[in-house]
Amino acid sequence: MVVELPPGAYIGLINDHNQSWVLDMGITGPDGSKGGKPDYKGKMPKGYYVGKSATYKVLLAVRAAGWRRLG
């Protein structure tokens, strides 16, 4: 599966069919909400992150966060 998440205030995760953690996305992910690019076959270019699932079925959940700084 290929998921490209644009830069922004998103909170996301990928779990496998056994509800085991695979990868965080967005604010809590390795890209720090700067817009990560997913894995693909071949040499991995800069800016891509890999999440490997132990199952063929995965759960992808992404939510836009409308946070504002206070003060």
Distance bins in CASP14 RR format, pairs under 12 A and 6 or more apart:
PFRMAT RR
TARGET T0000
AUTHOR 0000-0000-0000
RMODE 2
METHOD distances of the structure
MODEL  1
1 14 0 0 0 0 1 0 0 0 0 0 0
1 16 0 0 0 0 0 1 0 0 0 0 0
1 22 0 0 0 0 0 1 0 0 0 0 0
1 23 0 0 0 0 0 1 0 0 0 0 0
1 38 1 0 0 1 0 0 0 0 0 0 0
1 39 0 0 0 0 1 0 0 0 0 0 0
1 40 0 0 0 0 0 1 0 0 0 0 0
1 50 0 0 0 0 0 1 0 0 0 0 0
1 51 0 0 0 0 1 0 0 0 0 0 0
1 52 0 0 0 0 0 1 0 0 0 0 0
1 53 0 0 0 0 1 0 0 0 0 0 0
1 55 0 0 0 0 0 1 0 0 0 0 0
1 56 0 0 0 0 1 0 0 0 0 0 0
1 57 0 0 0 0 0 1 0 0 0 0 0
1 58 1 0 0 1 0 0 0 0 0 0 0
1 59 0 0 0 0 0 1 0 0 0 0 0
1 60 1 0 0 1 0 0 0 0 0 0 0
2 14 0 0 0 0 0 1 0 0 0 0 0
2 36 0 0 0 0 0 1 0 0 0 0 0
2 37 0 0 0 0 1 0 0 0 0 0 0
2 38 1 0 1 0 0 0 0 0 0 0 0
2 39 1 0 0 1 0 0 0 0 0 0 0
2 40 1 0 0 1 0 0 0 0 0 0 0
2 41 0 0 0 0 0 1 0 0 0 0 0
2 48 0 0 0 0 1 0 0 0 0 0 0
2 49 0 0 0 0 0 1 0 0 0 0 0
2 50 0 0 0 0 0 1 0 0 0 0 0
2 51 0 0 0 0 0 1 0 0 0 0 0
2 60 0 0 0 0 0 1 0 0 0 0 0
3 10 0 0 0 0 0 1 0 0 0 0 0
3 12 0 0 0 0 1 0 0 0 0 0 0
3 13 0 0 0 0 0 1 0 0 0 0 0
3 14 1 0 0 1 0 0 0 0 0 0 0
3 22 0 0 0 0 0 1 0 0 0 0 0
3 23 0 0 0 0 1 0 0 0 0 0 0
3 25 1 0 0 1 0 0 0 0 0 0 0
3 26 0 0 0 0 0 1 0 0 0 0 0
3 31 0 0 0 0 0 1 0 0 0 0 0
3 35 0 0 0 0 0 1 0 0 0 0 0
3 36 0 0 0 0 1 0 0 0 0 0 0
3 37 0 0 0 0 1 0 0 0 0 0 0
3 38 1 0 1 0 0 0 0 0 0 0 0
3 39 0 0 0 0 1 0 0 0 0 0 0
3 40 0 0 0 0 0 1 0 0 0 0 0
3 48 0 0 0 0 0 1 0 0 0 0 0
3 49 0 0 0 0 1 0 0 0 0 0 0
3 50 0 0 0 0 0 1 0 0 0 0 0
3 51 0 0 0 0 0 1 0 0 0 0 0
3 58 0 0 0 0 0 1 0 0 0 0 0
3 60 1 0 0 1 0 0 0 0 0 0 0
3 61 0 0 0 0 0 1 0 0 0 0 0
3 62 0 0 0 0 1 0 0 0 0 0 0
4 10 0 0 0 0 0 1 0 0 0 0 0
4 25 0 0 0 0 0 1 0 0 0 0 0
4 26 0 0 0 0 0 1 0 0 0 0 0
4 31 0 0 0 0 0 1 0 0 0 0 0
4 35 1 0 0 1 0 0 0 0 0 0 0
4 36 1 0 0 1 0 0 0 0 0 0 0
4 37 1 0 1 0 0 0 0 0 0 0 0
4 38 1 0 0 1 0 0 0 0 0 0 0
4 39 0 0 0 0 0 1 0 0 0 0 0
4 40 0 0 0 0 0 1 0 0 0 0 0
4 47 0 0 0 0 0 1 0 0 0 0 0
4 48 0 0 0 0 1 0 0 0 0 0 0
4 49 0 0 0 0 0 1 0 0 0 0 0
4 62 0 0 0 0 0 1 0 0 0 0 0
5 11 0 0 0 0 0 1 0 0 0 0 0
5 12 0 0 0 0 1 0 0 0 0 0 0
5 13 0 0 0 0 0 1 0 0 0 0 0
5 14 0 0 0 0 0 1 0 0 0 0 0
5 23 0 0 0 0 0 1 0 0 0 0 0
5 24 0 0 0 0 0 1 0 0 0 0 0
5 25 1 0 1 0 0 0 0 0 0 0 0
5 26 1 0 1 0 0 0 0 0 0 0 0
5 27 0 0 0 0 0 1 0 0 0 0 0
5 28 0 0 0 0 0 1 0 0 0 0 0
5 29 0 0 0 0 1 0 0 0 0 0 0
5 30 0 0 0 0 0 1 0 0 0 0 0
5 31 1 0 0 1 0 0 0 0 0 0 0
5 32 0 0 0 0 0 1 0 0 0 0 0
5 33 0 0 0 0 1 0 0 0 0 0 0
5 34 0 0 0 0 1 0 0 0 0 0 0
5 35 1 0 1 0 0 0 0 0 0 0 0
5 36 1 0 1 0 0 0 0 0 0 0 0
5 37 0 0 0 0 1 0 0 0 0 0 0
5 38 0 0 0 0 1 0 0 0 0 0 0
5 47 0 0 0 0 0 1 0 0 0 0 0
5 48 0 0 0 0 0 1 0 0 0 0 0
5 49 0 0 0 0 1 0 0 0 0 0 0
5 60 0 0 0 0 0 1 0 0 0 0 0
5 62 1 0 0 1 0 0 0 0 0 0 0
5 63 0 0 0 0 0 1 0 0 0 0 0
5 64 0 0 0 0 0 1 0 0 0 0 0
6 25 0 0 0 0 0 1 0 0 0 0 0
6 26 0 0 0 0 1 0 0 0 0 0 0
6 31 0 0 0 0 0 1 0 0 0 0 0
6 33 0 0 0 0 1 0 0 0 0 0 0
6 34 0 0 0 0 1 0 0 0 0 0 0
6 35 1 0 1 0 0 0 0 0 0 0 0
6 36 0 0 0 0 1 0 0 0 0 0 0
6 37 0 0 0 0 0 1 0 0 0 0 0
6 62 0 0 0 0 0 1 0 0 0 0 0
6 64 0 0 0 0 0 1 0 0 0 0 0
7 26 0 0 0 0 1 0 0 0 0 0 0
7 27 0 0 0 0 0 1 0 0 0 0 0
7 31 0 0 0 0 1 0 0 0 0 0 0
7 32 0 0 0 0 1 0 0 0 0 0 0
7 33 1 0 0 1 0 0 0 0 0 0 0
7 34 1 0 1 0 0 0 0 0 0 0 0
7 35 1 0 1 0 0 0 0 0 0 0 0
7 36 0 0 0 0 1 0 0 0 0 0 0
7 37 0 0 0 0 0 1 0 0 0 0 0
8 25 0 0 0 0 0 1 0 0 0 0 0
8 26 1 0 0 1 0 0 0 0 0 0 0
8 27 0 0 0 0 1 0 0 0 0 0 0
8 29 0 0 0 0 0 1 0 0 0 0 0
8 31 0 0 0 0 0 1 0 0 0 0 0
8 32 0 0 0 0 1 0 0 0 0 0 0
8 33 1 0 1 0 0 0 0 0 0 0 0
8 34 0 0 0 0 1 0 0 0 0 0 0
8 35 1 0 0 1 0 0 0 0 0 0 0
8 36 0 0 0 0 0 1 0 0 0 0 0
8 62 0 0 0 0 0 1 0 0 0 0 0
8 63 0 0 0 0 0 1 0 0 0 0 0
8 64 0 0 0 0 1 0 0 0 0 0 0
8 65 0 0 0 0 1 0 0 0 0 0 0
8 66 0 0 0 0 1 0 0 0 0 0 0
8 67 0 0 0 0 0 1 0 0 0 0 0
9 26 0 0 0 0 1 0 0 0 0 0 0
9 27 1 0 0 1 0 0 0 0 0 0 0
9 28 0 0 0 0 0 1 0 0 0 0 0
9 32 0 0 0 0 0 1 0 0 0 0 0
9 33 1 0 0 1 0 0 0 0 0 0 0
9 34 0 0 0 0 0 1 0 0 0 0 0
9 35 0 0 0 0 0 1 0 0 0 0 0
9 62 0 0 0 0 0 1 0 0 0 0 0
9 63 0 0 0 0 1 0 0 0 0 0 0
9 64 1 0 0 1 0 0 0 0 0 0 0
9 65 1 0 1 0 0 0 0 0 0 0 0
9 66 1 0 1 0 0 0 0 0 0 0 0
9 67 1 0 0 1 0 0 0 0 0 0 0
9 68 0 0 0 0 1 0 0 0 0 0 0
9 69 0 0 0 0 0 1 0 0 0 0 0
10 24 0 0 0 0 0 1 0 0 0 0 0
10 25 1 0 0 1 0 0 0 0 0 0 0
10 26 1 0 1 0 0 0 0 0 0 0 0
10 27 1 0 0 1 0 0 0 0 0 0 0
10 28 0 0 0 0 1 0 0 0 0 0 0
10 29 0 0 0 0 1 0 0 0 0 0 0
10 31 0 0 0 0 0 1 0 0 0 0 0
10 32 0 0 0 0 1 0 0 0 0 0 0
10 33 1 0 0 1 0 0 0 0 0 0 0
10 34 0 0 0 0 0 1 0 0 0 0 0
10 35 0 0 0 0 1 0 0 0 0 0 0
10 36 0 0 0 0 0 1 0 0 0 0 0
10 60 0 0 0 0 0 1 0 0 0 0 0
10 61 0 0 0 0 0 1 0 0 0 0 0
10 62 1 0 1 0 0 0 0 0 0 0 0
10 63 1 0 0 1 0 0 0 0 0 0 0
10 64 1 0 1 0 0 0 0 0 0 0 0
10 65 1 0 0 1 0 0 0 0 0 0 0
10 66 0 0 0 0 1 0 0 0 0 0 0
10 67 0 0 0 0 0 1 0 0 0 0 0
11 24 0 0 0 0 1 0 0 0 0 0 0
11 25 1 0 0 1 0 0 0 0 0 0 0
11 26 1 0 0 1 0 0 0 0 0 0 0
11 27 1 0 1 0 0 0 0 0 0 0 0
11 28 1 0 0 1 0 0 0 0 0 0 0
11 29 0 0 0 0 1 0 0 0 0 0 0
11 32 0 0 0 0 0 1 0 0 0 0 0
11 33 0 0 0 0 1 0 0 0 0 0 0
11 61 0 0 0 0 1 0 0 0 0 0 0
11 62 1 0 0 1 0 0 0 0 0 0 0
11 63 1 0 1 0 0 0 0 0 0 0 0
11 64 0 0 0 0 1 0 0 0 0 0 0
11 65 1 0 1 0 0 0 0 0 0 0 0
11 66 0 0 0 0 1 0 0 0 0 0 0
11 67 0 0 0 0 1 0 0 0 0 0 0
12 21 0 0 0 0 0 1 0 0 0 0 0
12 22 0 0 0 0 0 1 0 0 0 0 0
12 23 0 0 0 0 1 0 0 0 0 0 0
12 24 1 0 0 1 0 0 0 0 0 0 0
12 25 1 0 1 0 0 0 0 0 0 0 0
12 26 1 0 1 0 0 0 0 0 0 0 0
12 27 0 0 0 0 1 0 0 0 0 0 0
12 28 1 0 0 1 0 0 0 0 0 0 0
12 29 1 0 0 1 0 0 0 0 0 0 0
12 31 0 0 0 0 0 1 0 0 0 0 0
12 32 0 0 0 0 0 1 0 0 0 0 0
12 33 0 0 0 0 0 1 0 0 0 0 0
12 36 0 0 0 0 0 1 0 0 0 0 0
12 59 0 0 0 0 0 1 0 0 0 0 0
12 60 1 0 0 1 0 0 0 0 0 0 0
12 61 1 0 1 0 0 0 0 0 0 0 0
12 62 1 0 1 0 0 0 0 0 0 0 0
12 63 1 0 0 1 0 0 0 0 0 0 0
12 64 0 0 0 0 1 0 0 0 0 0 0
12 65 0 0 0 0 1 0 0 0 0 0 0
13 19 0 0 0 0 0 1 0 0 0 0 0
13 20 0 0 0 0 0 1 0 0 0 0 0
13 21 1 0 0 1 0 0 0 0 0 0 0
13 22 1 0 0 1 0 0 0 0 0 0 0
13 23 1 0 0 1 0 0 0 0 0 0 0
13 24 1 0 1 0 0 0 0 0 0 0 0
13 25 1 0 0 1 0 0 0 0 0 0 0
13 26 0 0 0 0 1 0 0 0 0 0 0
13 27 0 0 0 0 0 1 0 0 0 0 0
13 28 1 0 0 1 0 0 0 0 0 0 0
13 29 0 0 0 0 1 0 0 0 0 0 0
13 51 0 0 0 0 0 1 0 0 0 0 0
13 58 0 0 0 0 0 1 0 0 0 0 0
13 59 1 0 0 1 0 0 0 0 0 0 0
13 60 1 0 0 1 0 0 0 0 0 0 0
13 61 1 0 1 0 0 0 0 0 0 0 0
13 62 0 0 0 0 1 0 0 0 0 0 0
13 63 0 0 0 0 1 0 0 0 0 0 0
14 20 0 0 0 0 0 1 0 0 0 0 0
14 21 0 0 0 0 1 0 0 0 0 0 0
14 22 1 0 1 0 0 0 0 0 0 0 0
14 23 1 0 1 0 0 0 0 0 0 0 0
14 24 0 0 0 0 1 0 0 0 0 0 0
14 25 1 0 0 1 0 0 0 0 0 0 0
14 26 0 0 0 0 0 1 0 0 0 0 0
14 28 0 0 0 0 0 1 0 0 0 0 0
14 29 0 0 0 0 0 1 0 0 0 0 0
14 38 0 0 0 0 0 1 0 0 0 0 0
14 39 0 0 0 0 0 1 0 0 0 0 0
14 49 0 0 0 0 0 1 0 0 0 0 0
14 50 0 0 0 0 0 1 0 0 0 0 0
14 51 1 0 0 1 0 0 0 0 0 0 0
14 52 0 0 0 0 0 1 0 0 0 0 0
14 53 1 0 0 1 0 0 0 0 0 0 0
14 54 0 0 0 0 0 1 0 0 0 0 0
14 55 0 0 0 0 0 1 0 0 0 0 0
14 57 0 0 0 0 0 1 0 0 0 0 0
14 58 1 0 1 0 0 0 0 0 0 0 0
14 59 1 0 0 1 0 0 0 0 0 0 0
14 60 1 0 1 0 0 0 0 0 0 0 0
14 61 0 0 0 0 1 0 0 0 0 0 0
14 62 0 0 0 0 1 0 0 0 0 0 0
15 21 1 0 0 1 0 0 0 0 0 0 0
15 22 1 0 0 1 0 0 0 0 0 0 0
15 23 0 0 0 0 1 0 0 0 0 0 0
15 24 0 0 0 0 0 1 0 0 0 0 0
15 25 0 0 0 0 0 1 0 0 0 0 0
15 51 0 0 0 0 0 1 0 0 0 0 0
15 53 0 0 0 0 1 0 0 0 0 0 0
15 54 0 0 0 0 0 1 0 0 0 0 0
15 55 0 0 0 0 1 0 0 0 0 0 0
15 57 0 0 0 0 1 0 0 0 0 0 0
15 58 1 0 0 1 0 0 0 0 0 0 0
15 59 1 0 1 0 0 0 0 0 0 0 0
15 60 0 0 0 0 1 0 0 0 0 0 0
15 61 0 0 0 0 1 0 0 0 0 0 0
16 22 1 0 1 0 0 0 0 0 0 0 0
16 23 0 0 0 0 0 1 0 0 0 0 0
16 51 0 0 0 0 1 0 0 0 0 0 0
16 52 0 0 0 0 1 0 0 0 0 0 0
16 53 1 0 1 0 0 0 0 0 0 0 0
16 54 1 0 1 0 0 0 0 0 0 0 0
16 55 1 0 1 0 0 0 0 0 0 0 0
16 56 0 0 0 0 1 0 0 0 0 0 0
16 57 1 0 0 1 0 0 0 0 0 0 0
16 58 1 0 1 0 0 0 0 0 0 0 0
16 59 1 0 0 1 0 0 0 0 0 0 0
16 60 0 0 0 0 0 1 0 0 0 0 0
17 53 1 0 0 1 0 0 0 0 0 0 0
17 54 0 0 0 0 1 0 0 0 0 0 0
17 55 1 1 0 0 0 0 0 0 0 0 0
17 56 1 0 0 1 0 0 0 0 0 0 0
17 57 1 0 1 0 0 0 0 0 0 0 0
17 58 1 0 0 1 0 0 0 0 0 0 0
17 59 1 0 0 1 0 0 0 0 0 0 0
18 53 0 0 0 0 1 0 0 0 0 0 0
18 54 1 0 0 1 0 0 0 0 0 0 0
18 55 1 0 0 1 0 0 0 0 0 0 0
18 56 0 0 0 0 0 1 0 0 0 0 0
18 57 0 0 0 0 1 0 0 0 0 0 0
18 58 0 0 0 0 0 1 0 0 0 0 0
18 59 0 0 0 0 0 1 0 0 0 0 0
19 53 0 0 0 0 0 1 0 0 0 0 0
19 54 0 0 0 0 0 1 0 0 0 0 0
19 55 0 0 0 0 0 1 0 0 0 0 0
19 57 0 0 0 0 0 1 0 0 0 0 0
19 58 0 0 0 0 0 1 0 0 0 0 0
19 59 1 0 0 1 0 0 0 0 0 0 0
19 61 0 0 0 0 0 1 0 0 0 0 0
20 51 0 0 0 0 0 1 0 0 0 0 0
20 52 0 0 0 0 0 1 0 0 0 0 0
20 53 0 0 0 0 1 0 0 0 0 0 0
20 54 1 0 0 1 0 0 0 0 0 0 0
20 55 0 0 0 0 1 0 0 0 0 0 0
20 57 0 0 0 0 0 1 0 0 0 0 0
20 58 0 0 0 0 1 0 0 0 0 0 0
20 59 0 0 0 0 0 1 0 0 0 0 0
21 28 0 0 0 0 0 1 0 0 0 0 0
21 29 0 0 0 0 0 1 0 0 0 0 0
21 51 0 0 0 0 1 0 0 0 0 0 0
21 52 0 0 0 0 0 1 0 0 0 0 0
21 53 0 0 0 0 0 1 0 0 0 0 0
21 54 0 0 0 0 0 1 0 0 0 0 0
21 58 0 0 0 0 0 1 0 0 0 0 0
21 59 0 0 0 0 0 1 0 0 0 0 0
21 61 0 0 0 0 0 1 0 0 0 0 0
22 29 0 0 0 0 0 1 0 0 0 0 0
22 38 0 0 0 0 0 1 0 0 0 0 0
22 39 0 0 0 0 0 1 0 0 0 0 0
22 49 0 0 0 0 0 1 0 0 0 0 0
22 50 0 0 0 0 1 0 0 0 0 0 0
22 51 1 0 1 0 0 0 0 0 0 0 0
22 52 1 0 0 1 0 0 0 0 0 0 0
22 53 1 0 1 0 0 0 0 0 0 0 0
22 54 0 0 0 0 1 0 0 0 0 0 0
22 55 0 0 0 0 1 0 0 0 0 0 0
22 57 0 0 0 0 0 1 0 0 0 0 0
22 58 1 0 0 1 0 0 0 0 0 0 0
22 59 0 0 0 0 1 0 0 0 0 0 0
22 60 0 0 0 0 1 0 0 0 0 0 0
22 61 0 0 0 0 0 1 0 0 0 0 0
23 29 1 0 0 1 0 0 0 0 0 0 0
23 30 0 0 0 0 1 0 0 0 0 0 0
23 31 0 0 0 0 0 1 0 0 0 0 0
23 36 0 0 0 0 0 1 0 0 0 0 0
23 38 0 0 0 0 1 0 0 0 0 0 0
23 39 0 0 0 0 1 0 0 0 0 0 0
23 48 0 0 0 0 0 1 0 0 0 0 0
23 49 1 0 0 1 0 0 0 0 0 0 0
23 50 0 0 0 0 1 0 0 0 0 0 0
23 51 1 0 1 0 0 0 0 0 0 0 0
23 52 0 0 0 0 1 0 0 0 0 0 0
23 53 0 0 0 0 1 0 0 0 0 0 0
23 58 0 0 0 0 1 0 0 0 0 0 0
23 59 0 0 0 0 0 1 0 0 0 0 0
23 60 0 0 0 0 1 0 0 0 0 0 0
23 61 0 0 0 0 0 1 0 0 0 0 0
23 62 0 0 0 0 0 1 0 0 0 0 0
24 30 1 0 0 1 0 0 0 0 0 0 0
24 31 0 0 0 0 1 0 0 0 0 0 0
24 32 0 0 0 0 1 0 0 0 0 0 0
24 33 0 0 0 0 0 1 0 0 0 0 0
24 36 0 0 0 0 0 1 0 0 0 0 0
24 49 0 0 0 0 1 0 0 0 0 0 0
24 51 0 0 0 0 1 0 0 0 0 0 0
24 60 0 0 0 0 0 1 0 0 0 0 0
24 61 0 0 0 0 0 1 0 0 0 0 0
24 62 0 0 0 0 0 1 0 0 0 0 0
25 31 1 0 0 1 0 0 0 0 0 0 0
25 32 0 0 0 0 1 0 0 0 0 0 0
25 33 0 0 0 0 1 0 0 0 0 0 0
25 34 0 0 0 0 0 1 0 0 0 0 0
25 35 0 0 0 0 1 0 0 0 0 0 0
25 36 1 0 0 1 0 0 0 0 0 0 0
25 37 0 0 0 0 0 1 0 0 0 0 0
25 38 0 0 0 0 1 0 0 0 0 0 0
25 49 0 0 0 0 1 0 0 0 0 0 0
25 51 0 0 0 0 0 1 0 0 0 0 0
25 60 0 0 0 0 1 0 0 0 0 0 0
25 61 0 0 0 0 1 0 0 0 0 0 0
25 62 1 0 0 1 0 0 0 0 0 0 0
25 63 0 0 0 0 0 1 0 0 0 0 0
25 65 0 0 0 0 0 1 0 0 0 0 0
26 32 1 0 0 1 0 0 0 0 0 0 0
26 33 1 0 1 0 0 0 0 0 0 0 0
26 34 0 0 0 0 1 0 0 0 0 0 0
26 35 1 0 0 1 0 0 0 0 0 0 0
26 36 1 0 0 1 0 0 0 0 0 0 0
26 49 0 0 0 0 0 1 0 0 0 0 0
26 61 0 0 0 0 0 1 0 0 0 0 0
26 62 1 0 0 1 0 0 0 0 0 0 0
26 63 0 0 0 0 1 0 0 0 0 0 0
26 64 0 0 0 0 0 1 0 0 0 0 0
26 65 0 0 0 0 1 0 0 0 0 0 0
27 33 1 0 1 0 0 0 0 0 0 0 0
27 34 0 0 0 0 0 1 0 0 0 0 0
27 35 0 0 0 0 0 1 0 0 0 0 0
27 62 0 0 0 0 0 1 0 0 0 0 0
27 63 0 0 0 0 0 1 0 0 0 0 0
27 64 0 0 0 0 0 1 0 0 0 0 0
27 65 1 0 0 1 0 0 0 0 0 0 0
27 66 0 0 0 0 0 1 0 0 0 0 0
27 67 0 0 0 0 1 0 0 0 0 0 0
28 62 0 0 0 0 0 1 0 0 0 0 0
28 63 0 0 0 0 0 1 0 0 0 0 0
28 65 0 0 0 0 0 1 0 0 0 0 0
29 35 0 0 0 0 1 0 0 0 0 0 0
29 36 0 0 0 0 1 0 0 0 0 0 0
29 49 1 0 0 1 0 0 0 0 0 0 0
29 51 0 0 0 0 0 1 0 0 0 0 0
29 62 0 0 0 0 0 1 0 0 0 0 0
30 36 1 0 0 1 0 0 0 0 0 0 0
30 37 0 0 0 0 0 1 0 0 0 0 0
30 38 0 0 0 0 0 1 0 0 0 0 0
30 47 0 0 0 0 1 0 0 0 0 0 0
30 48 0 0 0 0 0 1 0 0 0 0 0
30 49 1 0 1 0 0 0 0 0 0 0 0
30 50 0 0 0 0 1 0 0 0 0 0 0
30 51 0 0 0 0 1 0 0 0 0 0 0
31 37 0 0 0 0 1 0 0 0 0 0 0
31 38 0 0 0 0 0 1 0 0 0 0 0
31 46 0 0 0 0 0 1 0 0 0 0 0
31 47 1 0 0 1 0 0 0 0 0 0 0
31 48 0 0 0 0 1 0 0 0 0 0 0
31 49 1 0 0 1 0 0 0 0 0 0 0
32 47 0 0 0 0 0 1 0 0 0 0 0
32 49 0 0 0 0 0 1 0 0 0 0 0
33 62 0 0 0 0 0 1 0 0 0 0 0
33 64 0 0 0 0 0 1 0 0 0 0 0
33 65 0 0 0 0 1 0 0 0 0 0 0
33 67 0 0 0 0 0 1 0 0 0 0 0
34 47 0 0 0 0 1 0 0 0 0 0 0
34 49 0 0 0 0 0 1 0 0 0 0 0
35 47 0 0 0 0 1 0 0 0 0 0 0
35 48 0 0 0 0 0 1 0 0 0 0 0
35 49 0 0 0 0 1 0 0 0 0 0 0
36 45 0 0 0 0 0 1 0 0 0 0 0
36 46 0 0 0 0 0 1 0 0 0 0 0
36 47 1 0 0 1 0 0 0 0 0 0 0
36 48 1 0 0 1 0 0 0 0 0 0 0
36 49 1 0 0 1 0 0 0 0 0 0 0
36 50 0 0 0 0 0 1 0 0 0 0 0
37 44 0 0 0 0 1 0 0 0 0 0 0
37 45 1 0 0 1 0 0 0 0 0 0 0
37 46 0 0 0 0 1 0 0 0 0 0 0
37 47 1 0 1 0 0 0 0 0 0 0 0
37 48 1 0 1 0 0 0 0 0 0 0 0
37 49 1 0 0 1 0 0 0 0 0 0 0
37 50 0 0 0 0 0 1 0 0 0 0 0
38 44 0 0 0 0 1 0 0 0 0 0 0
38 45 0 0 0 0 0 1 0 0 0 0 0
38 47 0 0 0 0 1 0 0 0 0 0 0
38 48 1 0 0 1 0 0 0 0 0 0 0
38 49 1 0 0 1 0 0 0 0 0 0 0
38 50 1 0 0 1 0 0 0 0 0 0 0
38 51 0 0 0 0 1 0 0 0 0 0 0
38 52 0 0 0 0 0 1 0 0 0 0 0
38 60 0 0 0 0 0 1 0 0 0 0 0
39 45 0 0 0 0 0 1 0 0 0 0 0
39 47 0 0 0 0 0 1 0 0 0 0 0
39 48 1 0 1 0 0 0 0 0 0 0 0
39 49 1 0 0 1 0 0 0 0 0 0 0
39 50 1 0 1 0 0 0 0 0 0 0 0
39 51 1 0 0 1 0 0 0 0 0 0 0
39 52 0 0 0 0 1 0 0 0 0 0 0
39 53 0 0 0 0 0 1 0 0 0 0 0
40 47 0 0 0 0 0 1 0 0 0 0 0
40 48 1 0 0 1 0 0 0 0 0 0 0
40 49 0 0 0 0 0 1 0 0 0 0 0
40 50 0 0 0 0 1 0 0 0 0 0 0
40 51 0 0 0 0 0 1 0 0 0 0 0
41 48 0 0 0 0 0 1 0 0 0 0 0
41 50 0 0 0 0 0 1 0 0 0 0 0
42 48 0 0 0 0 0 1 0 0 0 0 0
42 50 0 0 0 0 0 1 0 0 0 0 0
44 50 1 0 0 1 0 0 0 0 0 0 0
44 51 0 0 0 0 0 1 0 0 0 0 0
51 58 0 0 0 0 1 0 0 0 0 0 0
51 60 0 0 0 0 0 1 0 0 0 0 0
52 58 0 0 0 0 0 1 0 0 0 0 0
53 59 0 0 0 0 1 0 0 0 0 0 0
53 60 0 0 0 0 0 1 0 0 0 0 0
END
